Amino acid sequence: MPSLTDQIYIKAQRIRSIQDKGEQKIDEGIDGEFIAIVNYCIMALIQIELVDSEELEIELSVAVSLYNQKAEDTL
């Protein structure tokens, strides 16, 4: 969880920096940063739900299903 929190914070700081300076050095706009924040938040919601799980890894199909369900619930 801390790594997801860190990534969300980094993306938010990047958005703030672009807004304050009005420029960006990397060819990725603010839209991509907001999308990344949403994706990281969905991953965090999944991890919160799986906190008591003893498994360290899950199958890709399960991860995709969980992601899609959380995205739909959130929307």
All heavy atoms as a GROMACS GRO file, in nm:
protein
  594
    1MET      N    1   0.080  -0.121   0.000
    1MET     CA    2   0.000   0.000   0.000
    1MET      C    3   0.084   0.128   0.000
    1MET      O    4   0.050   0.220  -0.073
    1MET     CB    5  -0.091   0.002   0.122
    1MET     CG    6  -0.227  -0.062   0.102
    1MET     SD    7  -0.318   0.003  -0.035
    1MET     CE    8  -0.445   0.086   0.049
    2PRO      N    9   0.191   0.134   0.079
    2PRO     CA   10   0.269   0.259   0.079
    2PRO      C   11   0.322   0.296  -0.060
    2PRO      O   12   0.328   0.414  -0.093
    2PRO     CB   13   0.384   0.230   0.176
    2PRO     CG   14   0.330   0.126   0.266
    2PRO     CD   15   0.241   0.040   0.180
    3SER      N   16   0.357   0.197  -0.140
    3SER     CA   17   0.408   0.230  -0.273
    3SER      C   18   0.299   0.291  -0.361
    3SER      O   19   0.326   0.381  -0.441
    3SER     CB   20   0.469   0.107  -0.340
    3SER     OG   21   0.372   0.008  -0.362
    4LEU      N   22   0.176   0.244  -0.346
    4LEU     CA   23   0.066   0.304  -0.421
    4LEU      C   24   0.040   0.447  -0.375
    4LEU      O   25   0.019   0.538  -0.456
    4LEU     CB   26  -0.062   0.221  -0.407
    4LEU     CG   27  -0.062   0.088  -0.484
    4LEU    CD1   28  -0.186   0.008  -0.449
    4LEU    CD2   29  -0.054   0.112  -0.633
    5THR      N   30   0.044   0.466  -0.246
    5THR     CA   31   0.026   0.601  -0.190
    5THR      C   32   0.134   0.694  -0.242
    5THR      O   33   0.107   0.809  -0.280
    5THR     CB   34   0.028   0.597  -0.036
    5THR    OG1   35  -0.067   0.502   0.009
    5THR    CG2   36  -0.002   0.732   0.023
    6ASP      N   37   0.257   0.645  -0.246
    6ASP     CA   38   0.368   0.724  -0.298
    6ASP      C   39   0.346   0.761  -0.444
    6ASP      O   40   0.369   0.875  -0.485
    6ASP     CB   41   0.501   0.649  -0.285
    6ASP     CG   42   0.547   0.634  -0.142
    6ASP    OD1   43   0.494   0.706  -0.054
    6ASP    OD2   44   0.635   0.549  -0.118
    7GLN      N   45   0.301   0.666  -0.524
    7GLN     CA   46   0.279   0.692  -0.666
    7GLN      C   47   0.168   0.794  -0.687
    7GLN      O   48   0.179   0.882  -0.773
    7GLN     CB   49   0.246   0.562  -0.740
    7GLN     CG   50   0.363   0.469  -0.756
    7GLN     CD   51   0.478   0.535  -0.831
    7GLN    OE1   52   0.458   0.602  -0.933
    7GLN    NE2   53   0.599   0.518  -0.783
    8ILE      N   54   0.060   0.784  -0.609
    8ILE     CA   55  -0.048   0.882  -0.619
    8ILE      C   56   0.004   1.022  -0.584
    8ILE      O   57  -0.025   1.120  -0.654
    8ILE     CB   58  -0.166   0.842  -0.527
    8ILE    CG1   59  -0.230   0.712  -0.579
    8ILE    CG2   60  -0.269   0.954  -0.518
    8ILE    CD1   61  -0.324   0.645  -0.480
    9TYR      N   62   0.083   1.029  -0.478
    9TYR     CA   63   0.141   1.157  -0.436
    9TYR      C   64   0.233   1.214  -0.545
    9TYR      O   65   0.226   1.333  -0.578
    9TYR     CB   66   0.218   1.139  -0.305
    9TYR     CG   67   0.286   1.265  -0.259
    9TYR    CD1   68   0.213   1.367  -0.200
    9TYR    CD2   69   0.423   1.282  -0.274
    9TYR    CE1   70   0.274   1.485  -0.158
    9TYR    CE2   71   0.486   1.398  -0.232
    9TYR     CZ   72   0.411   1.499  -0.173
    9TYR     OH   73   0.472   1.613  -0.132
   10ILE      N   74   0.315   1.130  -0.604
   10ILE     CA   75   0.407   1.174  -0.709
   10ILE      C   76   0.329   1.229  -0.828
   10ILE      O   77   0.364   1.334  -0.884
   10ILE     CB   78   0.500   1.058  -0.752
   10ILE    CG1   79   0.601   1.028  -0.640
   10ILE    CG2   80   0.571   1.089  -0.884
   10ILE    CD1   81   0.675   0.896  -0.657
   11LYS      N   82   0.224   1.158  -0.868
   11LYS     CA   83   0.142   1.204  -0.981
   11LYS      C   84   0.074   1.337  -0.948
   11LYS      O   85   0.068   1.428  -1.033
   11LYS     CB   86   0.038   1.099  -1.019
   11LYS     CG   87   0.096   0.970  -1.071
   11LYS     CD   88   0.172   0.993  -1.200
   11LYS     CE   89   0.227   0.865  -1.256
   11LYS     NZ   90   0.306   0.887  -1.377
   12ALA      N   91   0.021   1.351  -0.826
   12ALA     CA   92  -0.044   1.476  -0.786
   12ALA      C   93   0.056   1.591  -0.786
   12ALA      O   94   0.025   1.702  -0.831
   12ALA     CB   95  -0.109   1.460  -0.649
   13GLN      N   96   0.177   1.566  -0.737
   13GLN     CA   97   0.281   1.669  -0.737
   13GLN      C   98   0.319   1.710  -0.879
   13GLN      O   99   0.342   1.827  -0.907
   13GLN     CB  100   0.406   1.618  -0.663
   13GLN     CG  101   0.390   1.614  -0.513
   13GLN     CD  102   0.376   1.752  -0.457
   13GLN    OE1  103   0.266   1.798  -0.428
   13GLN    NE2  104   0.486   1.823  -0.442
   14ARG      N  105   0.323   1.612  -0.969
   14ARG     CA  106   0.355   1.641  -1.108
   14ARG      C  107   0.248   1.729  -1.170
   14ARG      O  108   0.277   1.826  -1.243
   14ARG     CB  109   0.371   1.512  -1.187
   14ARG     CG  110   0.397   1.534  -1.332
   14ARG     CD  111   0.476   1.423  -1.395
   14ARG     NE  112   0.468   1.423  -1.539
   14ARG     CZ  113   0.509   1.520  -1.619
   14ARG    NH1  114   0.563   1.628  -1.568
   14ARG    NH2  115   0.500   1.511  -1.750
   15ILE      N  116   0.121   1.697  -1.144
   15ILE     CA  117   0.011   1.779  -1.195
   15ILE      C  118   0.024   1.922  -1.142
   15ILE      O  119   0.012   2.019  -1.218
   15ILE     CB  120  -0.125   1.718  -1.157
   15ILE    CG1  121  -0.147   1.587  -1.233
   15ILE    CG2  122  -0.239   1.818  -1.184
   15ILE    CD1  123  -0.263   1.505  -1.183
   16ARG      N  124   0.050   1.934  -1.014
   16ARG     CA  125   0.064   2.067  -0.952
   16ARG      C  126   0.179   2.144  -1.017
   16ARG      O  127   0.167   2.262  -1.047
   16ARG     CB  128   0.086   2.054  -0.803
   16ARG     CG  129   0.120   2.183  -0.733
   16ARG     CD  130   0.006   2.279  -0.735
   16ARG     NE  131  -0.085   2.234  -0.632
   16ARG     CZ  132  -0.189   2.299  -0.589
   16ARG    NH1  133  -0.219   2.415  -0.641
   16ARG    NH2  134  -0.265   2.251  -0.497
   17SER      N  135   0.289   2.074  -1.040
   17SER     CA  136   0.406   2.138  -1.100
   17SER      C  137   0.374   2.188  -1.241
   17SER      O  138   0.411   2.300  -1.278
   17SER     CB  139   0.522   2.039  -1.104
   17SER     OG  140   0.631   2.093  -1.172
   18ILE      N  141   0.308   2.107  -1.319
   18ILE     CA  142   0.271   2.147  -1.456
   18ILE      C  143   0.176   2.266  -1.452
   18ILE      O  144   0.191   2.362  -1.528
   18ILE     CB  145   0.208   2.030  -1.533
   18ILE    CG1  146   0.313   1.921  -1.560
   18ILE    CG2  147   0.147   2.077  -1.664
   18ILE    CD1  148   0.255   1.791  -1.613
   19GLN      N  149   0.080   2.263  -1.360
   19GLN     CA  150  -0.016   2.373  -1.350
   19GLN      C  151   0.053   2.502  -1.306
   19GLN      O  152   0.024   2.609  -1.359
   19GLN     CB  153  -0.127   2.338  -1.252
   19GLN     CG  154  -0.221   2.231  -1.303
   19GLN     CD  155  -0.320   2.184  -1.199
   19GLN    OE1  156  -0.296   2.194  -1.078
   19GLN    NE2  157  -0.432   2.132  -1.244
   20ASP      N  158   0.144   2.492  -1.210
   20ASP     CA  159   0.212   2.611  -1.160
   20ASP      C  160   0.308   2.671  -1.262
   20ASP      O  161   0.314   2.792  -1.279
   20ASP     CB  162   0.289   2.579  -1.031
   20ASP     CG  163   0.197   2.557  -0.912
   20ASP    OD1  164   0.076   2.591  -0.921
   20ASP    OD2  165   0.245   2.504  -0.810
   21LYS      N  166   0.385   2.585  -1.329
   21LYS     CA  167   0.487   2.632  -1.422
   21LYS      C  168   0.433   2.654  -1.562
   21LYS      O  169   0.494   2.727  -1.641
   21LYS     CB  170   0.602   2.532  -1.427
   21LYS     CG  171   0.678   2.522  -1.297
   21LYS     CD  172   0.786   2.417  -1.306
   21LYS     CE  173   0.856   2.403  -1.170
   21LYS     NZ  174   0.954   2.295  -1.173
   22GLY      N  175   0.323   2.586  -1.594
   22GLY     CA  176   0.267   2.600  -1.728
   22GLY      C  177   0.348   2.532  -1.835
   22GLY      O  178   0.330   2.557  -1.953
   23GLU      N  179   0.441   2.447  -1.794
   23GLU     CA  180   0.524   2.376  -1.891
   23GLU      C  181   0.553   2.236  -1.840
   23GLU      O  182   0.539   2.206  -1.722
   23GLU     CB  183   0.655   2.449  -1.915
   23GLU     CG  184   0.745   2.454  -1.793
   23GLU     CD  185   0.875   2.529  -1.817
   23GLU    OE1  186   0.871   2.636  -1.878
   23GLU    OE2  187   0.978   2.476  -1.774
   24GLN      N  188   0.594   2.152  -1.932
   24GLN     CA  189   0.631   2.016  -1.895
   24GLN      C  190   0.749   1.971  -1.978
   24GLN      O  191   0.762   2.010  -2.094
   24GLN     CB  192   0.512   1.922  -1.914
   24GLN     CG  193   0.456   1.922  -2.054
   24GLN     CD  194   0.320   1.859  -2.061
   24GLN    OE1  195   0.235   1.886  -1.979
   24GLN    NE2  196   0.300   1.775  -2.160
   25LYS      N  197   0.836   1.892  -1.920
   25LYS     CA  198   0.956   1.848  -1.989
   25LYS      C  199   0.934   1.714  -2.059
   25LYS      O  200   1.000   1.681  -2.154
   25LYS     CB  201   1.073   1.837  -1.890
   25LYS     CG  202   1.113   1.971  -1.835
   25LYS     CD  203   1.226   1.959  -1.737
   25LYS     CE  204   1.259   2.096  -1.680
   25LYS     NZ  205   1.359   2.090  -1.576
   26ILE      N  206   0.840   1.637  -2.008
   26ILE     CA  207   0.809   1.507  -2.066
   26ILE      C  208   0.683   1.523  -2.149
   26ILE      O  209   0.592   1.597  -2.113
   26ILE     CB  210   0.787   1.402  -1.955
   26ILE    CG1  211   0.914   1.388  -1.871
   26ILE    CG2  212   0.749   1.268  -2.015
   26ILE    CD1  213   0.899   1.300  -1.751
   27ASP      N  214   0.676   1.453  -2.260
   27ASP     CA  215   0.562   1.467  -2.351
   27ASP      C  216   0.440   1.388  -2.303
   27ASP      O  217   0.384   1.309  -2.376
   27ASP     CB  218   0.603   1.423  -2.491
   27ASP     CG  219   0.499   1.461  -2.595
   27ASP    OD1  220   0.426   1.558  -2.571
   27ASP    OD2  221   0.491   1.391  -2.697
   28GLU      N  222   0.404   1.407  -2.178
   28GLU     CA  223   0.283   1.347  -2.122
   28GLU      C  224   0.206   1.458  -2.053
   28GLU      O  225   0.260   1.529  -1.969
   28GLU     CB  226   0.318   1.237  -2.022
   28GLU     CG  227   0.384   1.116  -2.085
   28GLU     CD  228   0.417   1.009  -1.983
   28GLU    OE1  229   0.366   1.014  -1.870
   28GLU    OE2  230   0.495   0.920  -2.017
   29GLY      N  231   0.081   1.471  -2.088
   29GLY     CA  232   0.002   1.580  -2.033
   29GLY      C  233  -0.060   1.546  -1.899
   29GLY      O  234  -0.043   1.437  -1.844
   30ILE      N  235  -0.135   1.640  -1.850
   30ILE     CA  236  -0.202   1.626  -1.722
   30ILE      C  237  -0.306   1.514  -1.728
   30ILE      O  238  -0.325   1.442  -1.630
   30ILE     CB  239  -0.267   1.760  -1.680
   30ILE    CG1  240  -0.157   1.862  -1.646
   30ILE    CG2  241  -0.360   1.742  -1.562
   30ILE    CD1  242  -0.208   2.000  -1.614
   31ASP      N  243  -0.372   1.497  -1.842
   31ASP     CA  244  -0.474   1.393  -1.854
   31ASP      C  245  -0.418   1.256  -1.819
   31ASP      O  246  -0.480   1.179  -1.745
   31ASP     CB  247  -0.531   1.388  -1.996
   31ASP     CG  248  -0.615   1.510  -2.031
   31ASP    OD1  249  -0.643   1.592  -1.940
   31ASP    OD2  250  -0.653   1.523  -2.148
   32GLY      N  251  -0.300   1.225  -1.869
   32GLY     CA  252  -0.236   1.097  -1.840
   32GLY      C  253  -0.204   1.081  -1.693
   32GLY      O  254  -0.214   0.970  -1.638
   33GLU      N  255  -0.168   1.190  -1.628
   33GLU     CA  256  -0.138   1.185  -1.485
   33GLU      C  257  -0.265   1.158  -1.404
   33GLU      O  258  -0.263   1.081  -1.308
   33GLU     CB  259  -0.071   1.315  -1.439
   33GLU     CG  260   0.059   1.348  -1.509
   33GLU     CD  261   0.169   1.246  -1.488
   33GLU    OE1  262   0.167   1.174  -1.386
   33GLU    OE2  263   0.258   1.237  -1.574
   34PHE      N  264  -0.375   1.221  -1.443
   34PHE     CA  265  -0.502   1.195  -1.374
   34PHE      C  266  -0.547   1.051  -1.395
   34PHE      O  267  -0.597   0.986  -1.302
   34PHE     CB  268  -0.612   1.292  -1.421
   34PHE     CG  269  -0.608   1.425  -1.353
   34PHE    CD1  270  -0.576   1.539  -1.424
   34PHE    CD2  271  -0.637   1.437  -1.218
   34PHE    CE1  272  -0.573   1.664  -1.362
   34PHE    CE2  273  -0.633   1.561  -1.154
   34PHE     CZ  274  -0.602   1.674  -1.226
   35ILE      N  275  -0.530   1.000  -1.515
   35ILE     CA  276  -0.565   0.860  -1.544
   35ILE      C  277  -0.482   0.767  -1.457
   35ILE      O  278  -0.532   0.670  -1.400
   35ILE     CB  279  -0.548   0.829  -1.694
   35ILE    CG1  280  -0.654   0.902  -1.773
   35ILE    CG2  281  -0.553   0.678  -1.719
   35ILE    CD1  282  -0.633   0.901  -1.924
   36ALA      N  283  -0.354   0.798  -1.443
   36ALA     CA  284  -0.266   0.715  -1.358
   36ALA      C  285  -0.312   0.717  -1.213
   36ALA      O  286  -0.312   0.614  -1.146
   36ALA     CB  287  -0.122   0.764  -1.369
   37ILE      N  288  -0.354   0.834  -1.164
   37ILE     CA  289  -0.403   0.844  -1.026
   37ILE      C  290  -0.525   0.755  -1.008
   37ILE      O  291  -0.536   0.681  -0.909
   37ILE     CB  292  -0.434   0.990  -0.988
   37ILE    CG1  293  -0.305   1.069  -0.972
   37ILE    CG2  294  -0.518   0.997  -0.860
   37ILE    CD1  295  -0.324   1.218  -0.951
   38VAL      N  296  -0.618   0.760  -1.104
   38VAL     CA  297  -0.738   0.676  -1.095
   38VAL      C  298  -0.698   0.529  -1.093
   38VAL      O  299  -0.748   0.450  -1.012
   38VAL     CB  300  -0.836   0.706  -1.211
   38VAL    CG1  301  -0.948   0.603  -1.217
   38VAL    CG2  302  -0.892   0.847  -1.198
   39ASN      N  303  -0.606   0.490  -1.181
   39ASN     CA  304  -0.561   0.350  -1.185
   39ASN      C  305  -0.497   0.308  -1.053
   39ASN      O  306  -0.525   0.199  -1.002
   39ASN     CB  307  -0.464   0.328  -1.301
   39ASN     CG  308  -0.534   0.325  -1.434
   39ASN    OD1  309  -0.649   0.281  -1.445
   39ASN    ND2  310  -0.467   0.372  -1.536
   40TYR      N  311  -0.410   0.392  -0.997
   40TYR     CA  312  -0.347   0.360  -0.869
   40TYR      C  313  -0.451   0.350  -0.757
   40TYR      O  314  -0.441   0.264  -0.670
   40TYR     CB  315  -0.240   0.462  -0.833
   40TYR     CG  316  -0.112   0.449  -0.912
   40TYR    CD1  317  -0.058   0.558  -0.979
   40TYR    CD2  318  -0.044   0.328  -0.920
   40TYR    CE1  319   0.060   0.547  -1.052
   40TYR    CE2  320   0.073   0.316  -0.993
   40TYR     CZ  321   0.124   0.425  -1.059
   40TYR     OH  322   0.241   0.414  -1.130
   41CYS      N  323  -0.551   0.436  -0.761
   41CYS     CA  324  -0.657   0.431  -0.659
   41CYS      C  325  -0.737   0.302  -0.669
   41CYS      O  326  -0.772   0.242  -0.567
   41CYS     CB  327  -0.748   0.552  -0.670
   41CYS     SG  328  -0.670   0.706  -0.616
   42ILE      N  329  -0.767   0.260  -0.790
   42ILE     CA  330  -0.838   0.133  -0.808
   42ILE      C  331  -0.753   0.018  -0.756
   42ILE      O  332  -0.804  -0.072  -0.687
   42ILE     CB  333  -0.878   0.112  -0.956
   42ILE    CG1  334  -0.986   0.214  -0.994
   42ILE    CG2  335  -0.927  -0.031  -0.980
   42ILE    CD1  336  -1.020   0.217  -1.141
   43MET      N  337  -0.624   0.020  -0.784
   43MET     CA  338  -0.535  -0.084  -0.730
   43MET      C  339  -0.534  -0.083  -0.578
   43MET      O  340  -0.533  -0.189  -0.514
   43MET     CB  341  -0.394  -0.067  -0.786
   43MET     CG  342  -0.380  -0.105  -0.931
   43MET     SD  343  -0.209  -0.100  -0.987
   43MET     CE  344  -0.202   0.066  -1.053
   44ALA      N  345  -0.536   0.035  -0.520
   44ALA     CA  346  -0.539   0.045  -0.373
   44ALA      C  347  -0.669  -0.012  -0.317
   44ALA      O  348  -0.667  -0.084  -0.216
   44ALA     CB  349  -0.522   0.191  -0.330
   45LEU      N  350  -0.781   0.015  -0.382
   45LEU     CA  351  -0.908  -0.041  -0.337
   45LEU      C  352  -0.906  -0.194  -0.342
   45LEU      O  353  -0.957  -0.260  -0.252
   45LEU     CB  354  -1.023   0.012  -0.424
   45LEU     CG  355  -1.059   0.159  -0.405
   45LEU    CD1  356  -1.158   0.203  -0.512
   45LEU    CD2  357  -1.115   0.183  -0.266
   46ILE      N  358  -0.844  -0.248  -0.444
   46ILE     CA  359  -0.832  -0.394  -0.456
   46ILE      C  360  -0.744  -0.447  -0.343
   46ILE      O  361  -0.778  -0.546  -0.278
   46ILE     CB  362  -0.775  -0.434  -0.593
   46ILE    CG1  363  -0.876  -0.403  -0.703
   46ILE    CG2  364  -0.736  -0.582  -0.595
   46ILE    CD1  365  -0.820  -0.411  -0.844
   47GLN      N  366  -0.632  -0.381  -0.317
   47GLN     CA  367  -0.543  -0.426  -0.210
   47GLN      C  368  -0.609  -0.418  -0.073
   47GLN      O  369  -0.589  -0.506   0.010
   47GLN     CB  370  -0.413  -0.347  -0.210
   47GLN     CG  371  -0.320  -0.389  -0.321
   47GLN     CD  372  -0.182  -0.330  -0.306
   47GLN    OE1  373  -0.154  -0.250  -0.218
   47GLN    NE2  374  -0.094  -0.369  -0.396
   48ILE      N  375  -0.690  -0.315  -0.051
   48ILE     CA  376  -0.762  -0.304   0.076
   48ILE      C  377  -0.854  -0.425   0.093
   48ILE      O  378  -0.863  -0.481   0.202
   48ILE     CB  379  -0.843  -0.173   0.082
   48ILE    CG1  380  -0.749  -0.054   0.098
   48ILE    CG2  381  -0.946  -0.176   0.195
   48ILE    CD1  382  -0.816   0.081   0.077
   49GLU      N  383  -0.919  -0.463  -0.014
   49GLU     CA  384  -1.011  -0.577  -0.009
   49GLU      C  385  -0.936  -0.708   0.015
   49GLU      O  386  -0.990  -0.799   0.077
   49GLU     CB  387  -1.089  -0.584  -0.140
   49GLU     CG  388  -1.203  -0.682  -0.138
   49GLU     CD  389  -1.286  -0.670  -0.263
   49GLU    OE1  390  -1.365  -0.575  -0.273
   49GLU    OE2  391  -1.272  -0.758  -0.351
   50LEU      N  392  -0.815  -0.718  -0.034
   50LEU     CA  393  -0.738  -0.842  -0.025
   50LEU      C  394  -0.641  -0.842   0.093
   50LEU      O  395  -0.555  -0.929   0.100
   50LEU     CB  396  -0.661  -0.866  -0.155
   50LEU     CG  397  -0.744  -0.883  -0.281
   50LEU    CD1  398  -0.653  -0.897  -0.402
   50LEU    CD2  399  -0.837  -1.002  -0.269
   51VAL      N  400  -0.653  -0.747   0.183
   51VAL     CA  401  -0.556  -0.732   0.292
   51VAL      C  402  -0.543  -0.858   0.378
   51VAL      O  403  -0.436  -0.890   0.427
   51VAL     CB  404  -0.587  -0.608   0.378
   51VAL    CG1  405  -0.710  -0.630   0.466
   51VAL    CG2  406  -0.468  -0.569   0.463
   52ASP      N  407  -0.651  -0.932   0.396
   52ASP     CA  408  -0.646  -1.052   0.478
   52ASP      C  409  -0.610  -1.177   0.399
   52ASP      O  410  -0.598  -1.285   0.456
   52ASP     CB  411  -0.781  -1.074   0.548
   52ASP     CG  412  -0.809  -0.965   0.651
   52ASP    OD1  413  -0.712  -0.910   0.708
   52ASP    OD2  414  -0.928  -0.935   0.673
   53SER      N  415  -0.591  -1.162   0.270
   53SER     CA  416  -0.556  -1.275   0.186
   53SER      C  417  -0.413  -1.318   0.213
   53SER      O  418  -0.323  -1.237   0.231
   53SER     CB  419  -0.570  -1.238   0.038
   53SER     OG  420  -0.527  -1.344  -0.043
   54GLU      N  421  -0.392  -1.448   0.217
   54GLU     CA  422  -0.258  -1.500   0.241
   54GLU      C  423  -0.176  -1.509   0.113
   54GLU      O  424  -0.055  -1.525   0.117
   54GLU     CB  425  -0.267  -1.637   0.309
   54GLU     CG  426  -0.324  -1.630   0.450
   54GLU     CD  427  -0.326  -1.764   0.519
   54GLU    OE1  428  -0.258  -1.857   0.472
   54GLU    OE2  429  -0.397  -1.776   0.619
   55GLU      N  430  -0.244  -1.499  -0.001
   55GLU     CA  431  -0.175  -1.508  -0.129
   55GLU      C  432  -0.101  -1.378  -0.159
   55GLU      O  433  -0.154  -1.270  -0.139
   55GLU     CB  434  -0.274  -1.535  -0.242
   55GLU     CG  435  -0.337  -1.671  -0.236
   55GLU     CD  436  -0.428  -1.694  -0.355
   55GLU    OE1  437  -0.385  -1.667  -0.469
   55GLU    OE2  438  -0.541  -1.738  -0.333
   56LEU      N  439   0.023  -1.391  -0.205
   56LEU     CA  440   0.100  -1.273  -0.243
   56LEU      C  441   0.077  -1.235  -0.388
   56LEU      O  442   0.098  -1.121  -0.426
   56LEU     CB  443   0.249  -1.297  -0.219
   56LEU     CG  444   0.289  -1.318  -0.073
   56LEU    CD1  445   0.439  -1.350  -0.064
   56LEU    CD2  446   0.258  -1.196   0.010
   57GLU      N  447   0.035  -1.332  -0.468
   57GLU     CA  448   0.011  -1.307  -0.609
   57GLU      C  449  -0.124  -1.364  -0.646
   57GLU      O  450  -0.170  -1.461  -0.586
   57GLU     CB  451   0.120  -1.373  -0.694
   57GLU     CG  452   0.257  -1.314  -0.673
   57GLU     CD  453   0.361  -1.374  -0.766
   57GLU    OE1  454   0.322  -1.431  -0.870
   57GLU    OE2  455   0.479  -1.363  -0.734
   58ILE      N  456  -0.188  -1.301  -0.745
   58ILE     CA  457  -0.314  -1.353  -0.796
   58ILE      C  458  -0.302  -1.370  -0.947
   58ILE      O  459  -0.219  -1.306  -1.011
   58ILE     CB  460  -0.434  -1.261  -0.760
   58ILE    CG1  461  -0.413  -1.119  -0.813
   58ILE    CG2  462  -0.458  -1.260  -0.611
   58ILE    CD1  463  -0.530  -1.027  -0.791
   59GLU      N  464  -0.386  -1.454  -1.001
   59GLU     CA  465  -0.386  -1.478  -1.144
   59GLU      C  466  -0.425  -1.350  -1.218
   59GLU      O  467  -0.504  -1.269  -1.169
   59GLU     CB  468  -0.487  -1.589  -1.179
   59GLU     CG  469  -0.450  -1.725  -1.125
   59GLU     CD  470  -0.328  -1.783  -1.196
   59GLU    OE1  471  -0.313  -1.761  -1.318
   59GLU    OE2  472  -0.249  -1.850  -1.128
   60LEU      N  473  -0.372  -1.335  -1.338
   60LEU     CA  474  -0.401  -1.218  -1.419
   60LEU      C  475  -0.551  -1.202  -1.442
   60LEU      O  476  -0.605  -1.092  -1.430
   60LEU     CB  477  -0.328  -1.226  -1.553
   60LEU     CG  478  -0.356  -1.113  -1.652
   60LEU    CD1  479  -0.318  -0.978  -1.593
   60LEU    CD2  480  -0.285  -1.138  -1.783
   61SER      N  481  -0.619  -1.312  -1.472
   61SER     CA  482  -0.762  -1.303  -1.499
   61SER      C  483  -0.839  -1.255  -1.376
   61SER      O  484  -0.936  -1.179  -1.388
   61SER     CB  485  -0.817  -1.438  -1.546
   61SER     OG  486  -0.797  -1.537  -1.446
   62VAL      N  487  -0.795  -1.296  -1.257
   62VAL     CA  488  -0.858  -1.251  -1.133
   62VAL      C  489  -0.831  -1.103  -1.113
   62VAL      O  490  -0.921  -1.026  -1.077
   62VAL     CB  491  -0.808  -1.334  -1.012
   62VAL    CG1  492  -0.860  -1.278  -0.881
   62VAL    CG2  493  -0.847  -1.480  -1.027
   63ALA      N  494  -0.708  -1.060  -1.137
   63ALA     CA  495  -0.671  -0.919  -1.121
   63ALA      C  496  -0.752  -0.831  -1.216
   63ALA      O  497  -0.803  -0.726  -1.177
   63ALA     CB  498  -0.521  -0.900  -1.145
   64VAL      N  499  -0.766  -0.874  -1.340
   64VAL     CA  500  -0.842  -0.797  -1.439
   64VAL      C  501  -0.988  -0.789  -1.398
   64VAL      O  502  -1.051  -0.683  -1.405
   64VAL     CB  503  -0.827  -0.858  -1.580
   64VAL    CG1  504  -0.925  -0.794  -1.678
   64VAL    CG2  505  -0.685  -0.842  -1.630
   65SER      N  506  -1.042  -0.901  -1.351
   65SER     CA  507  -1.181  -0.903  -1.305
   65SER      C  508  -1.202  -0.808  -1.186
   65SER      O  509  -1.299  -0.732  -1.183
   65SER     CB  510  -1.221  -1.045  -1.268
   65SER     OG  511  -1.352  -1.048  -1.219
   66LEU      N  512  -1.112  -0.814  -1.089
   66LEU     CA  513  -1.120  -0.726  -0.973
   66LEU      C  514  -1.108  -0.579  -1.015
   66LEU      O  515  -1.182  -0.493  -0.966
   66LEU     CB  516  -1.012  -0.760  -0.870
   66LEU     CG  517  -1.031  -0.890  -0.793
   66LEU    CD1  518  -0.904  -0.923  -0.715
   66LEU    CD2  519  -1.150  -0.880  -0.699
   67TYR      N  520  -1.016  -0.552  -1.105
   67TYR     CA  521  -0.997  -0.414  -1.153
   67TYR      C  522  -1.124  -0.364  -1.220
   67TYR      O  523  -1.172  -0.254  -1.191
   67TYR     CB  524  -0.879  -0.408  -1.250
   67TYR     CG  525  -0.856  -0.268  -1.301
   67TYR    CD1  526  -0.768  -0.184  -1.236
   67TYR    CD2  527  -0.925  -0.219  -1.412
   67TYR    CE1  528  -0.747  -0.053  -1.281
   67TYR    CE2  529  -0.906  -0.090  -1.456
   67TYR     CZ  530  -0.817  -0.007  -1.391
   67TYR     OH  531  -0.799   0.121  -1.435
   68ASN      N  532  -1.178  -0.444  -1.311
   68ASN     CA  533  -1.298  -0.403  -1.383
   68ASN      C  534  -1.416  -0.381  -1.288
   68ASN      O  535  -1.492  -0.286  -1.305
   68ASN     CB  536  -1.334  -0.505  -1.491
   68ASN     CG  537  -1.236  -0.503  -1.606
   68ASN    OD1  538  -1.169  -0.403  -1.631
   68ASN    ND2  539  -1.226  -0.614  -1.677
   69GLN      N  540  -1.430  -0.468  -1.188
   69GLN     CA  541  -1.539  -0.454  -1.093
   69GLN      C  542  -1.524  -0.327  -1.010
   69GLN      O  543  -1.619  -0.253  -0.990
   69GLN     CB  544  -1.548  -0.577  -1.002
   69GLN     CG  545  -1.667  -0.575  -0.908
   69GLN     CD  546  -1.799  -0.571  -0.984
   69GLN    OE1  547  -1.822  -0.650  -1.073
   69GLN    NE2  548  -1.885  -0.477  -0.949
   70LYS      N  549  -1.403  -0.301  -0.961
   70LYS     CA  550  -1.380  -0.179  -0.880
   70LYS      C  551  -1.400  -0.054  -0.965
   70LYS      O  552  -1.455   0.045  -0.919
   70LYS     CB  553  -1.239  -0.178  -0.819
   70LYS     CG  554  -1.222  -0.274  -0.705
   70LYS     CD  555  -1.309  -0.234  -0.589
   70LYS     CE  556  -1.294  -0.333  -0.477
   70LYS     NZ  557  -1.397  -0.318  -0.375
   71ALA      N  558  -1.356  -0.058  -1.090
   71ALA     CA  559  -1.373   0.058  -1.179
   71ALA      C  560  -1.522   0.083  -1.202
   71ALA      O  561  -1.568   0.197  -1.198
   71ALA     CB  562  -1.301   0.035  -1.310
   72GLU      N  563  -1.596  -0.024  -1.226
   72GLU     CA  564  -1.740  -0.010  -1.248
   72GLU      C  565  -1.810   0.041  -1.122
   72GLU      O  566  -1.894   0.130  -1.129
   72GLU     CB  567  -1.798  -0.146  -1.290
   72GLU     CG  568  -1.944  -0.140  -1.326
   72GLU     CD  569  -1.996  -0.275  -1.371
   72GLU    OE1  570  -1.929  -0.343  -1.450
   72GLU    OE2  571  -2.107  -0.313  -1.325
   73ASP      N  572  -1.775  -0.016  -1.007
   73ASP     CA  573  -1.834   0.029  -0.880
   73ASP      C  574  -1.806   0.178  -0.855
   73ASP      O  575  -1.893   0.251  -0.811
   73ASP     CB  576  -1.779  -0.052  -0.762
   73ASP     CG  577  -1.824  -0.196  -0.763
   73ASP    OD1  578  -1.915  -0.233  -0.842
   73ASP    OD2  579  -1.766  -0.276  -0.685
   74THR      N  580  -1.686   0.218  -0.885
   74THR     CA  581  -1.645   0.356  -0.861
   74THR      C  582  -1.716   0.452  -0.957
   74THR      O  583  -1.759   0.559  -0.916
   74THR     CB  584  -1.491   0.370  -0.877
   74THR    OG1  585  -1.429   0.282  -0.785
   74THR    CG2  586  -1.446   0.511  -0.851
   75LEU      N  587  -1.727   0.410  -1.081
   75LEU     CA  588  -1.793   0.495  -1.180
   75LEU      C  589  -1.939   0.516  -1.142
   75LEU      O  590  -1.994   0.621  -1.145
   75LEU     CB  591  -1.782   0.433  -1.319
   75LEU     CG  592  -1.839   0.515  -1.433
   75LEU    CD1  593  -1.772   0.650  -1.444
   75LEU    CD2  594  -1.825   0.439  -1.562
   0.00000   0.00000   0.00000
